[in-house]
Amino acid sequence: MQSIKALTAQVRQERDKPVDQNSSQGEKATEIYKEESPPQIKNESPKKDLSNRPTSKGGDLEKVISAIREHKVMGSKKMLIRIDDKHSAILGHLKNALDIDVTQFINFLLDDFMERYPDIKTEIKNSLKNSLKDL
């Protein structure tokens, strides 16, 4: 039986390997993914009321800005992320120009994205389950 450190090192090594499209392991993972249908996951957390959130189609910019301002960040977790150069200048001016905190803005975008594409959570969970099966 391998130690936890050895397993962790193995997982990190596998994760950091570049994926080769022609490799048998990549093909095997693709075949496994195609064969298994994702299990239905019940989301037991209460749905947020997004009725006051404007849609991107024909949405009024002032409504979007006010919705971002009203968005409350509830967590305390901090994360260092890398932002593309083309976005960093705009993000740097959000607070002064629109009185929107960058953290508020990013959390608003993430909440909106997760509401629009809830299947991404299922994909992440299935990917983690499949990677643990290989060990």
Secondary structure, DSSP 8 states (H G I E B T S, - for coil): ---HHHHHHHHHHHHHS---TT-HHHHHHHHHHHHS--------S-----TTS--SSS--HHHHHHHHHH--------------HHHHHHHHHHHHHH---HHHHHHHHHHHHHHH-THHHHHHHHHHHHHHHH-
